[in-house]
Amino acid sequence: MPQMLSRLFPFARGLCHAYWAPNIWALYSFADRALIVLAPRLGLAIKTDALQSVTRGLIGDTSFAVLPEIGARTCFALTLLFQALPLIKLFLQAQPTWEDFIGATTLCGYASFLFGYHVHEKAILLVIIPFSLIALRDRRHFSTFRPLAVAGHTVYTLLWLVVFLTAFDRLAPASNRPRLFQLDRLNTLYIGLCIPLVVYTSLVHQIIFGNRLEFLPLMLTSVYTAVGVVGSWVAYMIVYFAS
């Protein structure tokens, strides 16, 4: 029983999983690593005992060298807040539709993944699965879903979905697709950056560094995918509340 509770509620394992799930805390951890370099110029204090804690890949070993520590209560409060927002909109609607319900479910999945404590990367399926049910119904949904699908390439079986959605984008009638040029351009840029990232993490890093800096490819992948997931969440929040 205690062991089962420790999976379900991994408070003793640290904020981040050994492999950073692509959420808010991956970006927070990356910012902390960047501030270590900038701290002497900015006059910021550094906790020397935390210099390698989030890049050693050890469970239960998360602490930040410059930024404030994040506890389970903070994660719970943020998750609850960003889940409550779409649920309040859903419950206040006189006649909510099926798409409204799936949209709220998707945003609750986003909140749990983005702000949860010790989240595993495979939990992105909590967002991708419900979102995929409505992604093809509206160009606005599709545009916000594309970076999420690409970011979900950490679950490699989802790669086929990116190919399918790209083909759908070309084949769907223009009259059924509201024009979202700026968002589409950002999506294209983001998806294009996936190619050099994969080349570097799978080949170039090993050639240059060998067995050194082994956490760097994981960190770059986590930050890249976190940008995609967070950007997709912000865009879909706007779409959901504007509809």
C-alpha positions as CSV (number, residue, x, y, z in Angstrom):
1,M,0.0,0.0,0.0
2,P,2.7,2.6,0.9
3,Q,4.5,1.7,-2.4
4,M,1.3,2.2,-4.4
5,L,0.7,5.6,-2.8
6,S,4.3,6.6,-3.6
7,R,3.6,6.1,-7.4
8,L,0.4,7.9,-7.3
9,F,1.8,10.8,-5.2
10,P,5.6,11.0,-5.9
11,F,6.3,13.9,-3.6
12,A,9.6,12.4,-2.4
13,R,10.9,12.1,-5.9
14,G,11.5,15.8,-6.7
15,L,9.8,18.2,-9.0
16,C,11.2,16.9,-12.2
17,H,11.5,13.4,-13.5
18,A,15.0,12.1,-14.4
19,Y,14.1,12.9,-18.0
20,W,12.5,16.3,-18.0
21,A,8.9,16.1,-19.2
22,P,8.2,18.9,-21.6
23,N,6.3,21.1,-19.3
24,I,6.6,24.4,-17.4
25,W,9.1,23.0,-15.0
26,A,11.4,21.9,-17.8
27,L,11.6,25.6,-18.9
28,Y,12.0,26.6,-15.3
29,S,14.9,24.2,-14.8
30,F,16.5,25.4,-18.0
31,A,16.2,29.0,-16.9
32,D,17.9,28.0,-13.6
33,R,20.8,26.4,-15.6
34,A,21.1,29.5,-17.7
35,L,21.1,31.8,-14.7
36,I,24.0,29.9,-13.2
37,V,26.1,31.3,-16.0
38,L,24.6,34.8,-15.8
39,A,24.5,35.0,-12.0
40,P,28.0,36.5,-11.4
41,R,27.2,39.3,-13.8
42,L,23.7,39.9,-12.3
43,G,24.9,39.7,-8.7
44,L,22.7,36.7,-7.9
45,A,23.5,34.2,-5.2
46,I,24.2,30.6,-6.3
47,K,23.5,27.5,-4.1
48,T,26.6,25.5,-4.9
49,D,25.1,22.2,-3.6
50,A,22.4,22.4,-6.3
51,L,24.7,23.1,-9.3
52,Q,24.2,19.6,-10.8
53,S,21.0,18.4,-9.2
54,V,18.7,18.7,-12.1
55,T,21.1,17.5,-14.7
56,R,22.4,14.4,-13.1
57,G,19.2,12.4,-14.0
58,L,18.7,11.2,-10.4
59,I,15.2,10.7,-9.0
60,G,14.5,12.8,-5.9
61,D,17.4,15.0,-6.5
62,T,15.8,18.2,-7.8
63,S,16.9,21.6,-6.4
64,F,17.6,24.9,-8.1
65,A,20.8,26.9,-7.8
66,V,19.4,30.3,-8.5
67,L,15.6,30.3,-8.8
68,P,13.2,29.5,-5.8
69,E,12.3,25.9,-5.1
70,I,8.9,24.7,-6.3
71,G,7.0,22.5,-3.9
72,A,4.1,20.1,-4.4
73,R,1.6,22.6,-3.0
74,T,2.6,25.2,-5.6
75,C,2.1,22.6,-8.4
76,F,-1.3,21.6,-7.0
77,A,-2.5,25.2,-6.7
78,L,-1.4,26.0,-10.3
79,T,-2.9,22.8,-11.7
80,L,-6.2,23.4,-9.9
81,L,-6.4,27.0,-11.1
82,F,-5.8,26.3,-14.8
83,Q,-8.2,23.3,-14.7
84,A,-10.9,25.4,-13.0
85,L,-10.9,28.1,-15.7
86,P,-12.2,25.9,-18.6
87,L,-14.5,24.0,-16.3
88,I,-16.1,27.2,-15.1
89,K,-16.7,28.3,-18.7
90,L,-18.2,24.8,-19.5
91,F,-20.5,24.8,-16.5
92,L,-21.7,28.4,-17.2
93,Q,-22.8,27.6,-20.8
94,A,-26.5,27.2,-21.2
95,Q,-26.2,24.4,-23.8
96,P,-22.6,23.1,-23.9
97,T,-21.7,21.0,-26.9
98,W,-19.7,17.8,-27.2
99,E,-16.8,19.8,-28.5
100,D,-17.0,22.2,-25.5
101,F,-16.8,19.2,-23.2
102,I,-13.8,17.6,-25.1
103,G,-12.1,21.1,-25.2
104,A,-12.4,21.4,-21.4
105,T,-11.1,17.9,-20.9
106,T,-8.2,18.7,-23.1
107,L,-7.3,21.9,-21.2
108,C,-7.6,20.0,-17.9
109,G,-5.1,17.5,-19.4
110,Y,-2.8,20.4,-20.4
111,A,-2.9,21.8,-16.8
112,S,-2.2,18.5,-15.2
113,F,0.8,17.9,-17.5
114,L,2.2,21.4,-17.5
115,F,2.0,22.1,-13.8
116,G,2.0,18.7,-12.2
117,Y,4.6,17.5,-9.8
118,H,7.1,14.9,-11.1
119,V,5.4,14.4,-14.4
120,H,6.5,11.6,-16.8
121,E,6.9,12.5,-20.4
122,K,4.4,9.8,-21.5
123,A,1.6,11.7,-19.7
124,I,1.4,14.0,-22.8
125,L,-1.0,11.4,-24.0
126,L,-3.6,12.8,-21.6
127,V,-3.6,15.9,-23.8
128,I,-3.0,14.4,-27.3
129,I,-5.7,11.7,-27.1
130,P,-8.7,14.0,-26.3
131,F,-7.4,16.8,-28.4
132,S,-7.1,14.5,-31.4
133,L,-10.9,13.9,-31.3
134,I,-11.6,17.6,-32.3
135,A,-8.3,18.6,-34.0
136,L,-9.7,18.0,-37.5
137,R,-13.0,19.7,-37.0
138,D,-11.7,23.2,-37.1
139,R,-8.6,24.9,-38.6
140,R,-8.1,26.8,-35.4
141,H,-8.0,23.5,-33.4
142,F,-5.7,22.0,-36.1
143,S,-3.3,24.9,-36.0
144,T,-2.9,24.6,-32.2
145,F,-2.7,20.8,-32.3
146,R,0.2,20.6,-34.8
147,P,3.0,21.8,-32.4
148,L,1.5,19.5,-29.7
149,A,1.7,16.5,-32.0
150,V,5.3,17.3,-32.9
151,A,6.3,17.9,-29.3
152,G,4.7,14.5,-28.5
153,H,7.4,12.9,-30.7
154,T,9.0,11.9,-27.3
155,V,6.3,9.2,-27.6
156,Y,7.7,7.9,-30.9
157,T,4.6,6.0,-32.0
158,L,2.9,9.4,-32.5
159,L,5.1,10.4,-35.4
160,W,2.7,9.0,-38.0
161,L,0.1,11.5,-36.7
162,V,2.2,14.4,-37.8
163,V,2.5,13.1,-41.3
164,F,-1.3,12.5,-41.5
165,L,-2.1,16.0,-40.2
166,T,0.3,17.6,-42.6
167,A,-1.4,15.8,-45.5
168,F,-4.8,16.8,-44.2
169,D,-3.8,20.4,-44.0
170,R,-3.0,20.3,-47.7
171,L,-6.1,18.4,-48.8
172,A,-8.8,20.1,-46.7
173,P,-10.9,22.6,-48.8
174,A,-9.8,26.1,-48.3
175,S,-13.3,27.3,-47.6
176,N,-13.4,25.1,-44.5
177,R,-10.1,26.4,-43.1
178,P,-10.1,29.9,-41.6
179,R,-6.8,31.7,-42.4
180,L,-4.4,31.9,-39.5
181,F,-1.2,33.0,-41.3
182,Q,0.8,34.1,-38.3
183,L,0.1,31.0,-36.2
184,D,0.8,28.8,-39.3
185,R,4.1,30.4,-39.9
186,L,5.2,29.9,-36.3
187,N,4.0,26.3,-36.5
188,T,6.1,25.7,-39.7
189,L,9.1,27.2,-38.1
190,Y,8.7,25.2,-34.9
191,I,8.2,21.9,-36.9
192,G,11.2,22.7,-39.1
193,L,13.5,23.1,-36.1
194,C,12.7,19.5,-35.2
195,I,14.9,18.2,-38.0
196,P,18.3,19.7,-36.8
197,L,17.4,18.9,-33.2
198,V,17.0,15.2,-34.1
199,V,20.2,15.2,-36.1
200,Y,22.2,16.7,-33.3
201,T,20.8,14.6,-30.5
202,S,21.0,11.3,-32.4
203,L,24.4,11.8,-34.2
204,V,26.3,15.1,-33.9
205,H,26.4,15.2,-30.1
206,Q,28.0,11.8,-29.9
207,I,30.6,12.7,-32.5
208,I,31.6,15.9,-30.8
209,F,31.4,15.1,-27.1
210,G,31.4,11.3,-26.9
211,N,30.3,10.2,-23.4
212,R,30.6,13.7,-22.0
213,L,27.6,16.0,-21.3
214,E,25.3,13.1,-21.8
215,F,22.4,15.1,-20.3
216,L,22.6,17.9,-22.9
217,P,20.6,16.1,-25.7
218,L,17.9,15.3,-23.2
219,M,17.8,18.9,-22.0
220,L,17.6,20.3,-25.5
221,T,14.8,17.9,-26.4
222,S,12.9,18.7,-23.3
223,V,13.2,22.5,-23.8
224,Y,12.2,22.2,-27.5
225,T,9.2,20.1,-26.8
226,A,8.2,22.2,-23.8
227,V,8.1,25.3,-25.9
228,G,5.8,23.4,-28.3
229,V,3.5,22.1,-25.6
230,V,3.3,25.5,-23.8
231,G,2.7,27.4,-27.0
232,S,0.0,24.9,-28.1
233,W,-1.7,25.3,-24.6
234,V,-1.7,29.1,-24.8
235,A,-3.0,29.1,-28.3
236,Y,-5.8,26.7,-27.5
237,M,-6.7,28.6,-24.4
238,I,-7.3,31.6,-26.6
239,V,-9.3,29.6,-29.1
240,Y,-11.4,27.9,-26.4
241,F,-12.3,31.1,-24.5
242,A,-12.9,33.1,-27.7
243,S,-15.4,30.6,-29.1
